[in-house]
Amino acid sequence: FIRHHSMEDTDVVVFHDGMDRESMAAISRIHAVHFVEYEPPRTNDWHPNFEHFTPMVLSKFECLRLLNIYDSVTWFDYDMLVAKPLGEFFSPDGEGMKAILGQTVSQYLGIETDDALITRYADARGIHASAMLFNRSIGNYTEMYEWCLAQTARLGSILALPDQIILSLMVNNFDVSLYPISFEIYSSHPRDRDSL
């Protein structure tokens, strides 16, 4: 999801890996959508647990590239349920990024490693990458995008959650200014929707 100027003036981008025309037409009846077929970064060796996910999770990195077009870019995972207005999420605050603060990088990783980058940020706070907002004030987003691709290719064999860990490492490596958002509000399970 991409916010251009206001919540009423919103462009929506859906990254996909081969969506049929009927599905595209059905989604387009809800809101005008830009469909982008996504080619994930390639690596020779993915972590075995990555088979439980789709390489489409790596399309989160494309939010950084979209800052070439938009002042801010919002990401929601495909399984998110938007139950209430997103005022706080879209309100201006001057931060480079809004995200749910999660576990430490080492807790997300779940294994021991002597990789220098991971060791440097092992105890740093990670982010939960299900709902995020990227502002142009984040810094050199083009460099960050290339860095994310390079680190994904380099570390793919040890990352069970590559999108989340790489973005957590990126936030720490580039000292991104973060505005924390609520997990309970912005990443609640659909079964909890009545309690919000």
N, C-alpha and C positions, 0 to 999 in steps of 0.2 A: 504494500500500500504506500502511496506517495502523496504527501500533502504539498500543494503548490503555494497557495496564498492563504486560504482559509479552509475550514472544514467543509464549506459548501463548494469550494473550487478544488476538488480532489481528483487526481488522476490515479487510477488503479492499474497496477502491473501484475500479471500472473505469470510466473516462471513455470514452465512445464517441460516434460520430456517426451511429448508426443500426444497431445490432446486431440480428440476427435472433434469434428466441426459441430456436431450436435451439442456436445458439452460446452463448447465455446459460445454457441448461440444462446444456450440456456443461461449461462453466467452473464452474458452481455445484456440480457433482458432485465437483470437486476440493476446493473450500473455499467456504463461504458468502460471497457477494459482493453488494455494493451497486452496482448499475449506474446510472450517471448520464449521461444524454444531455447532451453538451457543446455549447454554442453559442460558437464562438470570437469574440473581439473583432473588430469590423469596422473596416476602413480602406479608403479609396478606392483606394489605390495600394500594392501589395505589391512588394517586390524581385522581379525576374524569376526568380532562383534559388529563391525560396520555392516555386515550382511543383514542385520536386523533393521537397518535404516535404509534410506535411499540417498544416493549421491546428490539428490536435489537439495538436501539440507545445506550443501555448500553454496547454493545460490544466494544465501544470506550475504555473502561477500559482495554481491552485485550492488547492494545498497550503497556501498562506498563509491562505485562508479557512477551511480545515478545522481550523486551530488554534483556531477558536471552539468546536470540539467536543472535540478531542483534545489531549493534552499534547504529542505529537509526531506528525509525519506524515512518512512515508518515500515517496519517489518512485523508481520504477524505470521506465526506458523500456520500451516494449512488446517490444523485441527483446533484452532482457536474459536471460541464463541464470544462474540461481542454482545454483551447483555445490557450495557448502559452507555450513556454518552462518555466520550473520551476526552473531556475538557482538560484535565490535568496533563494528560499525555501530549496534547497539542499545544498547551499554553507555552508561551515563550519564557525562557529562563536563562538563556545565555550559555547553557552547558553544551559541550560538544556532543554528548550522547545521553539518552535516557535508557536505562536498563534495570532489570531486576538483579540485585546483588545476590550472588549464590554462594556456593562452597568455595573453598580455596582451590587453586589450580591443581594441587596434588590430590585433593579429594575427588575432583572431577576425573583426573587421570586414572586413579585407582591402582597404579603399579609404581614400583620403584624404577627410576631411570637416572642415568648420570648425564643426560643431555644438559648442556650448559644453560640453554635458554629456559628450560623447564625448571632446573635447579634454582636459577636466579629468582624466579617468580613462584616457586612452589608454595609458599605461605601467603601469597597475595590473594586478595579476594577475586573470585571469578564472577562472571555474569551468567545469568540464566538467559539463553538466547531465544526464547519463545516470542517475546514482544520487545522491540527496541525502536528507538527513534534516533536517527543520525542527523546532526546539523552540520552545515558547512564549517562552522566554527570548530569542528573536531580537529582540524589541522590539515596536514598534507594527505588528503584522502586517497589520492592516486598512489602515493608511496605505500600507504597502508594496505590498499587493495593488492598491489603486487607482492607485498610482504606476506599477506595472508595466503596467497596462492603458493608462494615459494615454501613457506613453512608447512603447509598442508602436504605438498609433494615430499618434503624432507621427513616429516614426522608421521605420515599416514599409517605406517605399519604398527605404531604403538598407540594410536588414538582411537578409542572406541567411540568417542563423541567429538569428532574433529571440528565441527563448526563451533561448538561451545568452547572447547579448549583453545582453539586458534584465536577466536575473538577475545577470550579472556587474556590470553598472552598479548594480543595486540593492544588492548586497553592499557595494560601495564607497561609494555615496551615503549609505547608512544605517549605515555602519561596523559591519557585522554581524560578530560574533565567530565565526570559522570554525575548525573542527577538520578538518584535511586527512585525506582517506582515499586509499587506494592505487588508482591507475588499473588496475594489473595485476590486483588482486583484484576490484575492484568494477565494472570496465567492460572486462573481458577479452573478446576475440572467442571465440565458441563453439569455434573450432578449437584454442584454447589451453587448453581445460578440463582436459586430462590433466596439464598442467604445474603446476596450482595445488595 
